[in-house]
């Protein structure tokens, strides 16, 4: 749970809030149109997620061997946190280099999450997975508000000239704060969490990993329920991830000020924390699958509402709707999947979980980016995500509960 506390600072400050605002400002100063800069940001997200999607299953298969899961986790955590700090040292006029380093941070962040998510099978019994996963997301939302408040304070005080800092420099300090927070609170994960489920070391682990991957593909029919869930997940998580990563850029395109966006995103984090925990508790009464239905339906409403959004009040309403389900749908997806997969092959299967999620994350930002450029309006790209949520909920209907009962 403490790693959720640690890495959620990246999610809000780098993925959602400060970095997109910083990049949009750099792009605007360079004379790049709003719709184009939103598209370029989407392309950077798509590029990073494509890389991690391609290597995810291979890394997962390697990490299933005894003692390797934490080593791979540490490698990607180090890449992500150190490259995040490096964002502060890139010249503001070099937007291309800024996006390159942003892509590297995303590879590190998402790569570490492959192994972190797979550790769920090592730290709790199956009957508590929904609750533990949801509490982790809830704790993450709470924890992320602390560095976010510090960052917002620095940026707003600099903007109002209360402190002798340029706004751009204050945003760069936010990148450093994020990296420090991420590193410090990852220590408990590195120190105390151990890999329990594993397979014996192969004399040739690389060859053995590819053999096991091939065998899993060949025997995919044995895991039909897992495969169906991944297809459903591919579609609905596409919309979730795209809305998270592109929301600030979209708000900027609508003319909403940076100050308002930061405040809205802070309140969203605060509201999302209890709702993530509520989803975990309600899953005990109504099952995780039914709560996933609820979350997907809320996101369909979000996409439709976003299409007609015009005012700052509309953005507030939209953000609060997202807050009610953002953590819940991610937490229950993680725990639902963990219940479906064989525990000793958790890393390999979470590699597939990652590749489906990340390929979806390639498609979503690209869809928003291309549509924004073709129409000149970001709202059309957001509205198109409705189709993905509908397909996701239809496919999910055919996935049985972990106990074999179809709901």
LINKANOR-V442538 format. One record per residue. SS is DSSP state (A for helix, B for strand, O for the rest). PSI is psi as a letter, one per 30 degrees, with the letter a starting at -180 (none if undefined). D_CENTER is the distance of its C-alpha to the mean C-alpha in whole Angstrom. Layout:
((SS	PSI	D_CENTER) (SS	PSI	D_CENTER))
//
This chain:
((O	e	16) (A	f	17) (A	e	14) (A	e	11) (A	e	14) (A	e	14) (A	f	10) (A	f	9) (A	e	12) (A	e	10) (A	e	7) (A	e	10) (A	e	12) (A	e	11) (A	e	8) (A	e	10) (O	d	13) (A	e	16) (A	e	15) (A	e	15) (A	e	18) (A	e	20) (A	e	19) (A	e	20) (A	e	23) (A	e	24) (A	e	24) (A	e	26) (A	f	29) (O	g	29) (O	g	30) (O	k	27) (O	l	27) (A	e	24) (A	e	23) (A	e	23) (A	e	21) (A	e	18) (A	e	19) (A	e	19) (A	e	15) (A	e	14) (A	e	16) (A	e	15) (A	e	11) (A	e	13) (A	e	15) (A	e	12) (A	f	10) (A	e	14) (A	e	15) (A	f	13) (A	e	13) (A	e	17) (A	f	17) (A	e	15) (A	e	18) (A	e	20) (A	e	19) (A	e	18) (A	e	22) (A	e	23) (A	f	21) (O	f	23) (B	k	26) (O	k	27) (O	g	26) (O	f	24) (A	e	20) (A	e	20) (A	e	22) (A	e	19) (A	e	16) (A	e	18) (A	e	19) (A	e	15) (A	e	15) (A	e	18) (A	e	17) (A	e	13) (A	e	15) (A	e	19) (A	f	17) (A	e	16) (A	e	19) (A	f	21) (A	f	19) (A	f	22) (A	g	25) (O	k	24) (O	k	27) (O	f	26) (O	f	28) (O	i	26) (A	e	23) (A	e	23) (A	e	22) (A	e	20) (A	e	18) (A	e	18) (A	e	17) (A	e	14) (A	e	14) (A	e	15) (A	e	12) (A	e	9) (A	e	11) (A	e	12) (A	e	9) (A	e	7) (A	e	11) (A	e	12) (A	f	9) (A	e	11) (A	e	14) (A	e	13) (A	e	12) (A	f	15) (O	f	17) (A	e	17) (A	f	20) (A	f	22) (A	f	21) (O	k	22) (O	l	24) (A	e	23) (A	f	25) (A	g	23) (A	e	19) (A	e	18) (A	e	19) (A	e	18) (A	e	14) (A	e	15) (A	e	16) (A	e	14) (A	e	11) (A	e	14) (A	e	15) (A	e	12) (A	e	12) (A	e	16) (A	e	16) (A	f	14) (A	f	16) (A	e	19) (A	f	18) (A	e	17) (A	e	20) (A	e	22) (A	e	20) (A	e	21) (A	e	25) (A	e	25) (A	e	24) (A	e	26) (A	e	29) (A	e	29) (A	e	29) (O	g	32) (O	g	34) (O	e	34) (O	k	33) (O	i	34) (O	k	31) (O	k	30) (A	e	27) (A	e	25) (A	e	26) (A	e	25) (A	e	21) (A	e	22) (A	e	22) (A	e	19) (A	e	18) (A	e	20) (A	e	19) (A	e	16) (A	e	17) (A	e	20) (A	e	18) (A	e	15) (A	e	18) (A	e	20) (O	g	18) (O	f	17) (A	e	21) (A	e	21) (A	e	19) (A	e	21) (A	e	24) (A	f	24) (O	k	22) (O	l	24) (O	k	23) (O	e	26) (O	k	25) (O	l	26) (B	l	29) (O	l	31) (O	k	31) (O	k	33) (O	e	35) (O	i	33) (A	e	30) (A	e	28) (A	e	31) (A	e	30) (A	e	26) (A	e	27) (A	e	30) (A	e	28) (A	e	25) (A	e	28) (A	e	29) (A	e	26) (A	e	26) (A	e	30) (O	g	29) (A	f	26) (A	f	29) (A	f	29) (A	h	25) (A	e	26) (A	e	24) (A	e	21) (A	e	21) (A	e	21) (A	e	18) (A	e	16) (A	e	18) (A	e	17) (A	e	13) (A	e	13) (A	e	15) (A	e	13) (A	f	9) (A	e	10) (A	e	11) (A	e	8) (A	e	6) (A	e	9) (A	e	10) (A	e	7) (A	f	8) (A	f	12) (A	e	13) (A	e	15) (A	e	16) (A	e	17) (A	e	19) (A	e	21) (A	f	22) (O	f	24) (O	g	25) (O	k	24) (O	l	24) (A	e	22) (A	e	23) (A	e	23) (A	e	19) (A	e	18) (A	e	20) (A	e	19) (A	e	15) (A	e	17) (A	e	18) (A	e	15) (A	e	14) (A	e	17) (A	e	18) (A	e	14) (A	e	15) (A	e	18) (A	e	17) (A	e	15) (A	e	18) (A	e	20) (A	e	18) (A	e	18) (A	e	22) (A	f	23) (A	f	21) (A	e	25) (A	e	27) (A	f	25) (O	l	23) (A	e	20) (A	e	20) (A	e	22) (A	f	19) (A	e	17) (A	e	19) (A	e	19) (A	e	16) (A	e	16) (A	e	19) (A	e	18) (A	e	15) (A	e	18) (A	e	20) (A	e	18) (A	e	18) (A	e	22) (A	e	22) (A	e	20) (A	e	23) (A	g	25) (O	k	24) (O	f	26) (O	l	27) (A	e	25) (A	e	26) (A	e	24) (A	e	21) (A	e	21) (A	e	22) (A	e	19) (A	e	16) (A	e	18) (A	e	18) (A	e	14) (A	e	14) (A	f	16) (A	f	14) (A	e	10) (A	e	10) (A	e	13) (A	e	11) (A	e	8) (A	e	11) (A	f	14) (A	e	12) (A	e	12) (A	e	15) (A	e	17) (A	e	16) (A	e	17) (A	f	21) (A	f	21) (O	l	21) (O	k	24) (A	e	23) (A	f	25) (A	g	23) (A	e	19) (A	e	18) (A	e	19) (A	e	18) (A	f	14) (A	e	15) (A	e	16) (A	e	13) (A	e	11) (A	e	13) (A	e	13) (A	e	9) (A	e	9) (A	e	13) (A	e	12) (A	f	9) (A	e	12) (A	e	15) (A	e	13) (A	e	13) (A	e	16) (A	e	18) (A	e	17) (A	e	18) (A	e	21) (A	e	22) (A	e	22) (A	e	24) (A	e	27) (A	f	27) (O	g	27) (O	k	25) (A	f	21) (A	e	21) (A	e	22) (A	e	19) (A	e	17) (A	e	20) (A	f	20) (A	f	17) (A	e	19) (A	e	20) (A	e	17) (A	e	17) (A	e	20) (A	e	20) (A	e	18) (A	e	20) (A	e	23) (A	e	22) (A	f	20) (O	f	24) (O	g	25) (O	k	23) (B	l	25) (O	l	24) (O	f	24) (O	g	28) (O	f	29) (O	k	29) (B	k	28) (O	none	27))
//
